[in-house]
Structure formats: structure tokens, C-alpha cells
Amino acid sequence: MAAELKKIMSKGSDQDEQPKRSGQRLQACVAWLVAGPAAPPPDVQRELLIQSLTKTKTLVASVVVVSLTASIVVAMTAAPWAYAWVLAVIFTGGIRIWLMNALLKAYAAGADGKITAPILAGLAYFGVTSAGCYQCVASGQWDLVSIAGFGLASLIGAVSSHHAGTPRLALLLVCLLAAPFSLGCLISPVPHLFILGIQLPVFAAAVIFGMFQSYVVLINLHQSERENRRLAQRDVLTGLPNRALNLKHFDQLLAGLRSDHGMLRQEFMVFCLDLDGFKDINDSFGHAAGDAVLVAVAQRLRDSVRAVDFVSRIGGDEFVILLPAITPEAAADIAARIIACVSSPFDIGLPAPVRVGVSIGSACAPGDGETTDELLRSADRALYEAKRLGKGIFVAHDALKVALAPMADAGMAGLERREKGTHPLSPLPFPSKSV
């Protein structure tokens, strides 16, 4: 009994798994259809897919034109199949437009939309269109055949342009449109109609060949544009984001942290960093050695911060780090880790390891500013003070504000406290081995 029950349960489980496997196979087929033969990078493939599947205006125009063609056939024949053709075109076209709008909203929200349903709806739409054109050929009336032939030729041209980024899908759609009409012309008893049955496949083959050639050009253009964007936003030497991308990301982070009333919901830190002793490396060993040190420093900075932090090189030996959702205490710990890590010797292939140090100034939002410019200015002032006090240290802008408080004897009192090591801007006890 137990064995029979186990067998029944196993059979039921297999039945439940069967639709899942079928769905997976269908998704795999759709994924193969929309993937190009050139296998571009995933982000390029995604851009091509979005361009191919989200042209709503073109789709609406197609539905209108095919519906109008079917309506003309209704007016000329009043045949039941013609009425059915009109309704089927409007129904499948409407579903396709609805699914495409849903896909557009998903992509606009930054999500990966489900493409299986829109692809299947497109196949149904073109299948209905092709079936109606076949019926025009089967009627044996030259005027209907001409209307259907011109309509199919224009649709094939539109498909080759609309789906240039997904040539396998376009190939399937072109074959779906051309094959029934061509077959109908070849088997039709109407004199000379077989010529159209030969001409349309030749035309379709030429369009397909040109489409695959255009696909290669399109891939190259997208990859060139992608590389140009990378070069425009990345430091060529270290691979870190450059000043332009840093400012863009800075503005985006601040905007995301603001409440509906425009106030920052959490503390946000920014570090300005400048290497100590880097000029000596360039002067003593040449710029190639300096470049090697910059590359190594960039990697150490990445290793010293959290995954959510944003490290960028803004020029020369200057870096900026954005640290969202962090307390001043935690930021000070990260600054200590950075100073200790960067001050370790660098083995860059010279007879002896070289050393550099790093000075860090920080600003905290909203206390030190609420905009990108305000926070960068505050952090830069703190960095200047860190360099002035001896380099290889971390200075927060809060301490700088305390030191600049308007006191009558601020100068002498500050000097006495600094000599005793108790000044608010005294270097934090971080190890520094800068040259």
C-alpha cells in the first residue's frame, strides 16, 4: 500500500513538473530567437532587444495598415473569412500592443520584463496576417492577390528594420509571412500567378541577407558607443570612475537619500584624498613607476572600503570616495584602514619597494553641506588642513569648524594645544610611512 501511495505521489509530482519543463523549453526557444549570432556583451544584447520589442508606434501603424487592408477585402468580397480576418487582426494586434506597453513599463522601472508573451503574441499576429493573405490568393482574384502581395512586401521590409537587432526572430517572421502566400501562388490554377510565388521568396531572401549584414554593423556601432561611454566616464589608467561620473553618481545618491520634504534621511560622508610623496616617485623613478603606483593605490582603495562605497579618481593623485549610510565613527575607521593600507610598501618592479602616504579630509551631510558642491568644498578644506598638519592623517570637517570658531585668543590657545597634542586638528593616531 505504501509503495502504491509512493508511486501515485511520484506520478503526481512528475505531472506537476511536466508543465514547468515545457515552460522552460519554451523560454529557452524564445531566448535563442532573440539572441543574435554574434553573441554581443549582455548589456549590448539587452539594448538591441529593447529596441526591437518596444517600438509601440511602429506596431500601432502596422495594426492599422493590416486592418485597413483586411477591411478593403471585406468591402470587395463580403466573404465570411474576410470578416474573420479583420477581427483576428484587431484582436491579436491589440493584445500585442498591450503586452508591449507592459514590457515598456517594466524596462522604464529598471526591471527585466518578460519577453515570452510579447514574442508569442507577435507570432500569432503575423500568422493571422499571413493566413488572410493566403486566402486572398486562394480566391483567385487578381485584385485581391495584388493587395495581399503589396501588403506582404511592405510588412517584410518593416520587419527587417524593426527587428534588426534580433535577426533570428526577424527571419522566422519573414518566413511566416512569405511562405503561405508563395505556396498559394505556386499551386494556384490562375495563369502566371506562379511568378509571384517565385518572386516573393527571392525578395525575402535578399531582405534577410541584408538584415544579417545590418546586424553586424549594428553590433559594431553599439559596442563602439559602449566603449565611448566607458572612456568618457572611466579613468583610463586605473579603471575607476572619473570626475564626471563621480559628480553624476554623487547627485544621484543625494537625490535618493532625500525625503519628500527635501531633507536628507540619513548621514552621508564624502572623502577627499591626496597622496603624500607621490611627486617624489615620479621625479625619482619616472612616470611609468608613478602610473604603476596609482593603479596599485586604486586597488587598495577598493579593498579598503565597503561594497556600497564609490571610489573615483578625479585627476592626478587625487581621489574621492562617497560613503552612503555611515556614521562619522565608522567613516573614521575606514579612513584609518585606508591610511594604513596605502602606506604599506609597493612592489612595482623597482630594485626596492616604494612608499607613499595619503591624507584624507571628510565632510558629512547634512551638517557640512547638502549639495554636491558644498560637500566637496567642505571635504577639500578638511584635506587641505590634513596636508598642512603633517600629511598622512585624517581630518573631519566638523573638527575644522570647531578650530575656526571666533575666539579672541584662538591663535595662541590653538598653538599651545597643538604643542601638547590636544588640538582638535591634531593628527589622529593613524600609522603614516609617507616619504
C-alpha positions as CSV (number, residue, x, y, z in Angstrom):
1,M,0.0,0.0,0.0
2,A,2.8,2.3,0.9
3,A,4.6,1.5,-2.3
4,E,1.4,2.2,-4.3
5,L,0.9,5.6,-2.5
6,K,4.6,6.5,-3.1
7,K,4.1,5.6,-6.8
8,I,1.0,7.7,-7.1
9,M,2.7,10.7,-5.4
10,S,5.7,10.3,-7.6
11,K,3.5,10.2,-10.7
12,G,1.6,13.4,-9.5
13,S,4.9,15.1,-8.9
14,D,6.1,14.2,-12.4
15,Q,2.8,15.6,-13.8
16,D,3.4,18.9,-11.9
17,E,6.9,19.1,-13.2
18,Q,5.9,18.5,-16.9
19,P,4.3,22.0,-17.4
20,K,7.3,23.5,-15.7
21,R,9.7,21.8,-18.1
22,S,7.6,22.7,-21.1
23,G,7.7,26.3,-19.9
24,Q,11.4,26.2,-19.5
25,R,11.9,24.8,-23.0
26,L,9.6,27.5,-24.4
27,Q,11.6,30.2,-22.7
28,A,14.8,28.7,-24.0
29,C,13.5,28.7,-27.5
30,V,12.4,32.4,-27.2
31,A,15.8,33.3,-25.7
32,W,17.6,31.6,-28.7
33,L,15.3,33.5,-31.1
34,V,16.1,37.0,-29.6
35,A,19.8,36.3,-29.2
36,G,21.9,37.3,-32.2
37,P,24.5,35.1,-33.9
38,A,27.4,37.5,-33.0
39,A,26.9,36.9,-29.2
40,P,27.5,40.6,-28.1
41,P,28.0,41.6,-24.4
42,P,24.9,41.2,-22.3
43,D,24.2,44.9,-21.9
44,V,24.5,45.4,-25.7
45,Q,22.2,42.4,-26.3
46,R,19.7,43.9,-23.8
47,E,19.8,47.3,-25.7
48,L,19.1,45.6,-29.0
49,L,16.3,43.6,-27.5
50,I,14.6,46.7,-26.0
51,Q,14.9,48.5,-29.4
52,S,13.4,45.6,-31.2
53,L,10.5,44.9,-28.8
54,T,9.4,48.3,-27.6
55,K,8.5,50.2,-30.8
56,T,4.9,50.8,-29.9
57,K,4.2,53.5,-32.5
58,T,5.5,51.2,-35.3
59,L,3.3,48.4,-34.1
60,V,0.2,50.6,-33.9
61,A,0.9,51.7,-37.5
62,S,1.2,48.1,-38.6
63,V,-2.1,47.0,-37.0
64,V,-3.8,50.0,-38.6
65,V,-2.5,49.2,-42.1
66,V,-3.2,45.5,-41.9
67,S,-6.7,46.2,-40.5
68,L,-7.3,48.6,-43.3
69,T,-6.2,46.1,-45.9
70,A,-8.5,43.4,-44.4
71,S,-11.4,45.9,-44.4
72,I,-10.9,46.7,-48.1
73,V,-11.0,42.9,-48.8
74,V,-14.3,42.8,-46.8
75,A,-15.7,45.6,-48.9
76,M,-14.7,43.9,-52.1
77,T,-15.8,40.3,-51.2
78,A,-18.1,40.4,-48.2
79,A,-16.8,36.9,-47.5
80,P,-17.1,35.4,-44.0
81,W,-13.3,34.7,-43.9
82,A,-12.6,38.4,-44.6
83,Y,-14.7,39.5,-41.6
84,A,-12.9,36.9,-39.5
85,W,-9.6,38.2,-40.8
86,V,-10.4,41.8,-39.7
87,L,-11.5,40.7,-36.2
88,A,-8.4,38.4,-35.8
89,V,-6.0,41.2,-36.8
90,I,-7.6,43.7,-34.4
91,F,-7.7,41.1,-31.5
92,T,-4.1,39.8,-31.9
93,G,-2.7,43.3,-32.7
94,G,-4.5,44.7,-29.6
95,I,-3.0,42.0,-27.3
96,R,0.4,42.6,-28.8
97,I,0.2,46.4,-28.1
98,W,-0.9,45.8,-24.6
99,L,1.9,43.3,-23.9
100,M,4.4,45.7,-25.4
101,N,3.2,48.6,-23.2
102,A,3.6,46.3,-20.2
103,L,7.2,45.5,-21.3
104,L,8.0,49.2,-21.8
105,K,6.8,50.0,-18.2
106,A,8.9,47.2,-16.8
107,Y,12.0,48.4,-18.6
108,A,11.3,52.0,-17.6
109,A,11.2,50.8,-14.0
110,G,14.6,49.2,-14.4
111,A,13.2,45.6,-14.2
112,D,13.8,42.9,-16.7
113,G,10.4,42.4,-18.5
114,K,9.1,39.0,-19.5
115,I,9.5,38.7,-23.3
116,T,8.0,35.3,-23.9
117,A,4.4,36.6,-24.1
118,P,5.1,39.5,-26.4
119,I,7.1,37.2,-28.8
120,L,4.2,34.6,-28.9
121,A,1.7,37.4,-29.5
122,G,3.8,38.7,-32.3
123,L,3.9,35.3,-33.9
124,A,0.2,35.0,-33.6
125,Y,-0.3,38.4,-35.2
126,F,1.9,37.7,-38.2
127,G,0.3,34.2,-38.5
128,V,-3.1,35.7,-38.8
129,T,-1.9,38.3,-41.3
130,S,-0.3,35.6,-43.4
131,A,-3.4,33.4,-43.3
132,G,-5.5,36.3,-44.6
133,C,-3.1,36.9,-47.4
134,Y,-3.2,33.2,-48.3
135,Q,-7.0,33.4,-48.5
136,C,-6.6,36.3,-51.0
137,V,-4.5,34.1,-53.2
138,A,-6.9,31.2,-52.8
139,S,-9.8,33.4,-54.0
140,G,-8.2,33.5,-57.5
141,Q,-8.9,37.2,-57.9
142,W,-6.0,39.2,-59.2
143,D,-7.0,42.4,-57.4
144,L,-7.0,40.6,-54.0
145,V,-3.8,38.9,-54.9
146,S,-2.2,42.3,-55.7
147,I,-3.4,43.8,-52.4
148,A,-2.1,40.9,-50.4
149,G,1.3,40.9,-52.3
150,F,1.9,44.6,-51.8
151,G,0.9,44.4,-48.2
152,L,3.3,41.4,-47.5
153,A,6.2,43.1,-49.3
154,S,5.8,46.2,-47.1
155,L,5.5,44.1,-43.9
156,I,8.6,42.1,-44.7
157,G,10.6,45.4,-45.2
158,A,9.2,46.7,-41.9
159,V,10.2,43.5,-40.1
160,S,13.7,43.7,-41.4
161,S,14.0,47.2,-40.0
162,H,12.0,46.8,-36.8
163,H,13.8,43.6,-35.7
164,A,17.3,44.4,-37.0
165,G,18.7,43.7,-33.5
166,T,17.1,40.2,-33.3
167,P,17.8,38.7,-36.8
168,R,16.7,35.2,-35.9
169,L,13.3,36.4,-34.8
170,A,13.1,38.5,-38.0
171,L,14.0,35.5,-40.1
172,L,11.2,33.5,-38.6
173,L,8.7,36.3,-39.1
174,V,9.7,36.9,-42.7
175,C,9.3,33.1,-43.5
176,L,5.9,33.1,-41.7
177,L,4.7,35.9,-43.9
178,A,6.2,34.8,-47.2
179,A,5.8,31.0,-47.1
180,P,1.9,30.6,-47.2
181,F,1.5,33.3,-49.9
182,S,4.2,31.9,-52.1
183,L,2.9,28.4,-51.7
184,G,-0.6,29.5,-52.6
185,C,0.7,31.2,-55.8
186,L,2.7,28.2,-56.8
187,I,-0.3,25.8,-56.6
188,S,-2.9,28.2,-57.9
189,P,-4.5,27.4,-61.2
190,V,-4.6,31.1,-62.1
191,P,-2.3,31.6,-65.1
192,H,1.1,33.2,-64.5
193,L,0.4,33.5,-60.7
194,F,3.3,31.1,-60.0
195,I,5.6,34.0,-61.0
196,L,4.7,35.8,-57.7
197,G,5.3,32.5,-55.9
198,I,8.9,32.6,-57.1
199,Q,9.4,36.4,-56.9
200,L,8.4,36.8,-53.2
201,P,10.8,34.2,-51.8
202,V,13.7,35.8,-53.8
203,F,12.7,39.2,-52.4
204,A,12.5,37.8,-48.9
205,A,15.9,36.1,-49.2
206,A,17.5,39.4,-50.3
207,V,15.9,41.2,-47.4
208,I,17.2,38.5,-44.9
209,F,20.7,38.7,-46.3
210,G,20.8,42.5,-46.0
211,M,19.3,42.2,-42.5
212,F,22.1,40.0,-41.2
213,Q,24.7,42.3,-42.8
214,S,23.0,45.2,-41.0
215,Y,23.1,43.3,-37.7
216,V,26.9,43.1,-37.8
217,V,27.1,46.9,-38.4
218,L,24.6,47.5,-35.6
219,I,26.6,45.4,-33.2
220,N,29.8,47.3,-34.0
221,L,28.0,50.6,-33.6
222,H,26.6,49.6,-30.2
223,Q,30.0,48.3,-29.0
224,S,31.7,51.5,-30.2
225,E,29.1,53.6,-28.4
226,R,29.5,51.5,-25.2
227,E,33.3,51.9,-25.3
228,N,33.0,55.6,-25.9
229,R,30.7,55.9,-22.8
230,R,33.2,53.9,-20.8
231,L,36.1,56.1,-21.8
232,A,34.0,59.2,-21.1
233,Q,33.2,58.1,-17.6
234,R,36.2,56.0,-16.5
235,D,39.8,56.8,-15.8
236,V,41.8,55.1,-18.4
237,L,44.8,54.2,-16.1
238,T,43.0,52.9,-13.0
239,G,39.6,51.9,-14.4
240,L,38.0,54.0,-11.6
241,P,35.1,56.3,-12.3
242,N,36.4,59.8,-13.3
243,R,35.3,63.2,-12.2
244,A,32.3,63.4,-14.5
245,L,30.9,60.0,-13.3
246,N,31.7,60.9,-9.7
247,L,29.6,64.1,-9.9
248,K,26.8,62.3,-11.6
249,H,26.8,59.5,-9.0
250,F,27.1,62.0,-6.2
251,D,24.0,63.8,-7.4
252,Q,22.1,60.6,-7.8
253,L,23.0,59.4,-4.3
254,L,21.9,62.7,-2.7
255,A,18.7,62.7,-4.6
256,G,17.9,59.1,-3.5
257,L,18.6,60.0,0.2
258,R,16.2,62.9,0.3
259,S,12.8,62.7,1.8
260,D,9.6,64.1,0.2
261,H,10.3,67.3,2.0
262,G,13.8,67.6,0.5
263,M,15.7,66.7,3.7
264,L,18.4,64.0,3.8
265,R,17.1,60.9,5.6
266,Q,20.5,59.6,6.7
267,E,24.1,60.7,7.2
268,F,26.3,60.6,4.1
269,M,30.1,61.0,4.0
270,V,32.5,62.1,1.4
271,F,36.3,61.6,1.5
272,C,38.8,63.7,-0.5
273,L,42.1,62.0,-0.7
274,D,45.5,63.2,-1.9
275,L,48.7,61.0,-2.0
276,D,51.7,62.1,0.1
277,G,55.1,61.8,-1.6
278,F,53.8,60.8,-5.0
279,K,55.7,63.6,-6.7
280,D,59.0,62.1,-5.4
281,I,58.1,58.8,-7.1
282,N,57.6,60.5,-10.4
283,D,60.8,62.6,-10.1
284,S,63.0,59.7,-8.9
285,F,61.7,56.7,-11.0
286,G,59.7,58.2,-13.9
287,H,56.1,58.5,-14.8
288,A,55.8,54.8,-15.6
289,A,56.5,54.0,-11.9
290,G,54.1,56.7,-10.9
291,D,51.4,55.1,-13.0
292,A,52.1,51.7,-11.5
293,V,51.7,53.2,-8.0
294,L,48.4,54.8,-9.0
295,V,47.0,51.5,-10.3
296,A,48.0,49.8,-7.1
297,V,46.6,52.6,-4.9
298,A,43.3,52.3,-6.8
299,Q,43.1,48.6,-6.0
300,R,43.9,49.2,-2.3
301,L,41.2,51.8,-2.1
302,R,38.7,49.4,-3.5
303,D,39.8,46.7,-1.0
304,S,39.6,49.2,2.0
305,V,36.0,50.3,1.6
306,R,32.6,48.7,1.7
307,A,30.8,47.3,-1.3
308,V,28.4,50.2,-1.4
309,D,31.1,52.9,-1.3
310,F,32.0,54.6,-4.5
311,V,35.7,55.2,-5.3
312,S,36.8,57.6,-8.1
313,R,39.9,59.2,-9.4
314,I,39.3,62.9,-10.2
315,G,42.8,63.7,-11.5
316,G,46.5,63.3,-10.8
317,D,46.9,61.7,-7.4
318,E,43.6,62.9,-6.1
319,F,40.7,60.5,-5.3
320,V,37.1,60.9,-3.9
321,I,35.2,58.3,-2.0
322,L,31.4,58.5,-1.4
323,L,30.2,56.6,1.7
324,P,26.4,56.4,2.0
325,A,24.6,55.5,5.2
326,I,27.5,55.7,7.5
327,T,28.3,57.2,10.9
328,P,31.3,59.5,11.5
329,E,32.8,56.9,13.7
330,A,32.6,54.2,11.1
331,A,33.9,56.6,8.5
332,A,36.9,57.3,10.7
333,D,37.6,53.5,10.9
334,I,37.5,53.3,7.2
335,A,39.9,56.3,6.9
336,A,42.3,54.6,9.3
337,R,42.2,51.4,7.3
338,I,42.8,53.3,4.0
339,I,45.8,55.2,5.5
340,A,47.4,52.0,6.9
341,C,46.8,50.1,3.6
342,V,48.1,52.8,1.3
343,S,51.2,53.4,3.5
344,S,52.4,49.8,3.0
345,P,55.3,49.4,0.6
346,F,54.5,49.0,-3.2
347,D,56.5,46.4,-5.1
348,I,56.3,47.7,-8.7
349,G,59.4,46.0,-10.2
350,L,62.0,48.5,-9.0
351,P,65.1,47.4,-7.1
352,A,63.4,48.3,-3.8
353,P,59.8,48.8,-2.8
354,V,58.5,52.3,-2.8
355,R,56.2,54.0,-0.3
356,V,53.6,56.8,-0.5
357,G,51.1,58.1,2.1
358,V,47.7,59.5,1.9
359,S,45.9,62.4,3.6
360,I,42.1,62.4,3.9
361,G,39.6,65.1,4.5
362,S,35.9,64.3,5.1
363,A,32.6,66.1,5.1
364,C,29.3,64.8,6.4
365,A,25.9,65.6,5.1
366,P,23.8,67.4,6.1
367,G,25.9,69.1,8.7
368,D,28.7,70.1,6.3
369,G,26.5,70.7,3.3
370,E,23.5,69.3,1.5
371,T,24.6,69.6,-2.1
372,T,27.5,68.1,-4.1
373,D,29.4,71.3,-4.4
374,E,29.0,72.2,-0.7
375,L,30.2,68.8,0.5
376,L,33.1,68.6,-1.9
377,R,34.3,72.1,-0.8
378,S,34.0,71.1,2.9
379,A,35.9,67.9,2.3
380,D,38.6,69.7,0.3
381,R,39.1,72.3,3.1
382,A,39.5,69.4,5.6
383,L,42.0,67.7,3.2
384,Y,44.0,71.0,3.0
385,E,44.2,71.1,6.7
386,A,45.3,67.5,6.9
387,K,48.1,68.2,4.5
388,R,49.1,71.3,6.4
389,L,49.2,69.5,9.8
390,G,51.8,66.9,8.6
391,K,50.2,64.6,6.0
392,G,49.3,61.0,6.4
393,I,46.3,61.9,8.6
394,F,42.5,62.1,8.6
395,V,40.7,65.4,9.4
396,A,36.9,65.7,9.6
397,H,35.3,69.0,8.6
398,D,33.5,69.1,11.9
399,A,36.8,69.4,13.7
400,L,37.8,72.1,11.3
401,K,34.7,74.1,12.1
402,V,35.5,73.9,15.8
403,A,39.0,75.1,15.2
404,L,37.8,78.1,13.3
405,A,35.3,79.3,15.9
406,P,35.7,83.1,16.5
407,M,37.6,83.3,19.8
408,A,39.8,86.3,20.8
409,D,42.7,84.1,21.8
410,A,42.1,81.3,19.3
411,G,45.5,81.7,17.7
412,M,47.7,81.4,20.9
413,A,45.4,78.8,22.5
414,G,45.4,76.7,19.4
415,L,49.2,76.9,19.2
416,E,49.6,75.8,22.9
417,R,47.1,72.9,22.4
418,R,48.9,71.7,19.3
419,E,52.2,71.7,21.0
420,K,50.7,69.5,23.7
421,G,49.0,67.3,21.1
422,T,45.4,68.2,22.3
423,H,44.4,70.5,19.4
424,P,41.1,69.4,17.7
425,L,43.0,69.2,14.5
426,S,45.9,67.1,15.9
427,P,46.6,64.1,13.7
428,L,44.7,61.0,14.6
429,P,47.0,58.2,15.6
430,F,47.0,56.5,12.2
431,P,50.3,55.0,11.0
432,S,51.9,57.0,8.3
433,K,55.0,55.9,6.4
434,S,54.8,58.5,3.6
435,V,58.0,59.7,2.1
